[in-house]
Amino acid sequence: MSASPAVAAALVTIIVVGCGGGSPRRSPSTTASTGPSGTASAAQTSPSCHALTAADFTRVGAAGPARAEQLANSVGQRRTCSDLFIDASGGLVLELTTTPGGSRELAAARETARGQSPRARPPAVPGLPRGFIIGQQLGFVEGGQVVVLSSGYTNSGQPELTKAQLVRLAGIVAHR
């Protein structure tokens, strides 16, 4: 028994949208908007990291985000906080997350990032002695927390932030 082309197309659309397909500028992570009041139920989202402001982006030479949102909580996830910095068109500029951990968890984050760029050899990150930067992802340990910053991408596939801007933003986060 075969389905009509229209039914097949509708099914593919439902699967792609349901699996996170769609805009190439969105992060694969689930987000929850804080809405006009700037607040959301703690059961729905992780708390804000309160580590960066729009002025920080300007200070490092990047366009300031239009808004910030937090990642939705996931079952079994140990996220301490999260911030997604979104531009005016809805594209991800930067994802910032912190999770409890130390050297072992940082090594796991490094291996995850390296999996996206298997030949990458992480260079030292100025001001962050145990930090790594691979592709558009930077991680370091600060105060018993693994901090990861991930740059978003433009519609043309270019990173929203340069590596130098990512390093400078990480330095701001580390010193707050």
C-alpha positions in Angstrom: 0.0 0.0 0.0 1.5 3.3 -1.0 0.8 6.9 0.2 0.0 9.7 -2.1 2.8 12.2 -2.8 0.8 14.9 -0.9 0.6 12.6 2.2 4.3 11.7 1.9 5.3 15.4 1.7 3.2 16.3 4.7 4.7 13.5 6.7 8.3 14.6 5.8 7.4 18.2 6.8 6.1 17.1 10.2 9.2 15.0 10.8 11.6 17.7 9.8 9.9 20.4 11.9 9.5 18.1 14.8 13.2 17.1 14.8 14.4 20.7 14.8 14.7 21.2 11.0 14.0 24.6 9.7 16.0 27.8 10.0 19.7 27.2 9.6 20.3 30.1 12.1 18.6 28.4 15.1 20.5 26.4 17.7 19.6 22.7 17.9 18.8 23.3 21.6 15.3 23.8 22.8 14.6 27.4 23.9 11.9 29.0 25.9 11.2 32.7 25.5 11.0 34.8 28.6 8.2 36.8 27.0 7.5 40.5 27.3 7.7 40.6 31.0 11.2 39.0 31.0 10.2 36.2 33.3 9.4 32.6 32.8 8.5 29.7 35.1 11.6 28.1 36.7 10.1 24.7 35.8 10.2 25.6 32.1 13.7 27.1 31.7 17.1 27.2 33.2 18.0 30.4 35.0 19.9 33.2 33.2 23.6 33.3 33.7 23.5 37.1 33.9 27.1 37.1 32.7 26.9 39.2 29.5 25.1 42.3 28.4 24.4 43.9 25.0 27.1 46.4 25.9 29.6 43.6 26.3 29.0 42.6 22.7 29.5 46.1 21.5 32.7 46.4 23.6 34.2 43.4 21.7 33.2 44.8 18.3 30.2 42.6 17.7 26.6 43.6 17.0 24.5 43.6 20.2 21.8 41.1 20.5 18.1 42.2 20.4 17.1 39.9 23.2 18.1 37.0 25.5 16.3 33.7 26.2 17.1 30.7 28.3 17.2 27.0 27.3 14.4 24.8 28.3 15.1 22.3 31.0 15.7 18.8 29.9 15.2 15.6 31.9 18.5 14.6 33.6 20.3 17.7 32.5 22.5 19.4 35.2 22.6 22.9 33.6 23.3 25.6 36.1 22.3 28.4 33.8 21.9 29.4 30.1 21.6 32.4 27.9 20.8 32.5 24.2 21.6 35.9 22.6 19.3 36.4 19.7 19.6 39.1 16.9 16.7 41.1 15.6 15.9 38.6 12.8 15.7 35.7 15.3 19.1 34.2 14.6 21.4 32.9 17.3 24.4 35.2 18.1 25.7 33.3 21.1 24.8 30.4 23.4 26.2 30.5 26.9 25.7 27.6 29.3 27.3 26.5 32.6 27.1 23.1 34.1 28.7 21.8 37.4 32.1 20.2 36.9 35.8 20.4 36.7 38.6 19.0 34.6 36.9 15.8 33.7 33.7 17.5 32.5 35.7 20.1 30.6 37.6 17.3 28.9 34.2 15.8 27.9 33.0 19.2 26.5 36.3 19.4 24.6 35.8 16.0 23.1 32.2 16.9 22.1 33.5 20.0 20.4 36.4 18.1 18.8 33.8 15.6 17.4 32.4 18.4 15.3 36.0 19.2 14.1 37.9 15.9 14.5 41.2 17.2 13.2 41.2 20.3 15.4 43.9 20.8 17.9 42.6 23.2 20.5 45.0 26.2 21.0 45.5 27.8 24.3 43.0 30.4 25.2 44.6 33.7 26.4 43.6 34.4 30.0 41.9 31.0 30.4 44.7 28.5 31.1 42.5 25.4 31.0 40.3 26.7 28.3 39.8 25.3 24.8 38.5 26.8 21.5 37.5 24.4 18.7 35.6 25.7 15.7 33.1 28.3 17.1 33.0 26.7 20.6 35.0 27.9 23.6 35.0 26.2 27.0 36.7 26.7 30.4 36.3 25.9 34.1 35.5 28.7 36.5 34.5 28.2 40.1 33.4 24.6 39.8 31.4 25.2 36.6 32.1 24.3 33.0 31.3 27.3 31.0 30.7 26.9 27.2 30.2 29.7 24.7 29.1 28.7 21.2 28.8 31.2 18.4 25.7 31.1 16.1 25.9 31.4 12.3 24.5 33.8 9.8 22.1 32.8 7.0 25.2 32.6 4.7 26.9 30.1 7.0 29.4 32.5 8.5 30.0 32.7 12.3 28.2 35.5 14.0 31.3 36.1 16.1 35.0 35.9 15.3 37.2 33.7 17.4 38.8 36.9 18.9 35.3 38.2 19.9 34.5 34.8 21.4 37.7 34.8 23.4 37.0 38.4 24.6 33.4 37.5 25.6 34.7 34.5 27.5 37.2 36.7 29.4 34.3 39.0 30.4 32.3 36.0 31.7 35.3 34.6 33.6 36.0 37.9 35.4 32.4 38.6 36.5 
